[in-house]
Amino acid sequence: MSHPEQFGYVRPFSLKERLDHIQEAKRSLGTTIPWLCDALDNRFKHAMGSANNSEFVIGPDGKILHMRDWSNPSLLRTELAKLAGEVKNPTQVADLNLDIQDRKPAAARGVVRRLELPGQMRAVKVLPQDSGQPFYVKLRAEVDSGLLSSGTGQMYLGFHLDPLYEVHWNNLVAPIEFKVESAGETKVTPAVGKGPKVEAEADVDPREFLVQLENAHPDRPLKVSVRYFACNDEQGWCKAVTQEYLVRIEADRDAGQRSSRGRSSRFRGGSRPRPGGFNR
Amino acid sequence: MRIPLRDLVCAAAITAALMATIANAQNRREPRSGGGFMSTDLMRALDANRDGRISADEIQRATRALQALDRDRDGALSFDELGITRRPGFSFGRPSGFGRGGGSSRSGASRISRSGLVVGSPLPDVTIFDEQGQPFDLKQLKGGHTVIVFGCLT
């Protein structure tokens, strides 16, 4: 996933979720072409150069005939014409009538203000721990460059509802709570946090926090536990969920980049956030 | 600075012309310098089918595409929401310039080439999955020409 949050989607944690993303892509693109699904460790992507929209033409012997970092349909058509002959009436992109639709959210968006980040941040590795139930809410962790280089700096913890599960926050009960446990000399401030009280009964906005880390090290992963209350109106259930993650302070090259990086100008006139607090 | 959505929609036609210029430059394989005009985020939003140009249909849908970038739903787009980083002294854009086109196997700067892959390299010996989640051995692709495009829904 190159652009988490675009069209509302977030990084899948399981192969099933990744396969669901493929079905979503097929549905929204209206395509019948065969799709292959990389393993969760992205082994195929890495073996093929890790370029996000790269393109390869493979010959009958299984070897690369053409390759480029960024897909170029017109160049590809030329190459295929040389390999397989000209096509009399080639399908044009316009014929496909592509129309990617934003997935309908399970509840209102724009109810809780997004956190104003202190600058450009980089995603770090998040390892979800099996809880026996789906991760209706998924953690995205990012850190500032100082934290990566020195072990001291700010870390963003964003808890995002996964639209695949069509759930929303239940704001009639206690808000989301998180706890960060550190080991050794690593210090986290604050180590616990709670989401805002929201007047609307339900919404799907992320719950975001900033915490300050001191003496963090990739060899000392942080244990992040979270408790939240999610509802699925379609299936008629609401439940409390407790889940855990290990967060390694190490850049995650597969985590993509949110479209609005360093959203410092997101809120006009907004104040800078305090660690652990919402920008309200 | 924030840019009202209606202004951006009106600019879509201009953008299309600009994109045609960029696409031509890429087709000529001219080296690209930094300081491109349009952010990749904005291009991705407008170029729904990822064909490197903004078609008439995509221009018609530009309003919806731009609204999708308005993350804080305030009816306007900031540079951040457009994915544009302003650099002192000149214009704005990613250090690598617009887009990521080109990068053919002839270019030593290609990200793929830097990974060690060259034309003639075999597909890696890895097992991935088909759409149903069943293991898929890449050797199954032998016997015919295959196009593989890496991508994702977002």
Interface residues (C-beta under 8 A of the other chain):
Chain A: M1 S2 H3 P4 E5 Q6 F7 Y9 L15 K16 L19 H21 I22 Q23 E24 A25 K26 S28 P34 W35 L36 C37 D38 A39 R43 F44 K45 A47 M48 G49 S50 A51 N52 N53 S54 E55 F56 V57 I58 G59 P60 D61 G62 K63 I64 L65 H66 M67 R68 D69 W70 S71 N72 P73 S74 L75 L76 L80 L83 A84 V93 A94 L96 N97 L98 D99 I100 D102 R109 G110 R113 R114 G256 S259 S260 R261 G262 R263 S264 S265 R266 F267 R268
Chain B: M1 R2 Q26 N27 D41 R44 A48 N49 R50 D51 G52 S55 D57 R61 A68 L69 R71 D72 R73 D74 S78 F79 D80 E81 G83 T85 G99 R100 G101 G102 G103 S104 S105 S110 R111 I112 S113 R114 S115 L117 V118 V119 G120 S121 P122 L123 P124 V126 T127 I128 F129 D130 E131 Q132 G133 F136 L138 K139 L141 K142 G143 G144 H145 T146 V147 I148 V149 F150 G151 C152 L153 T154
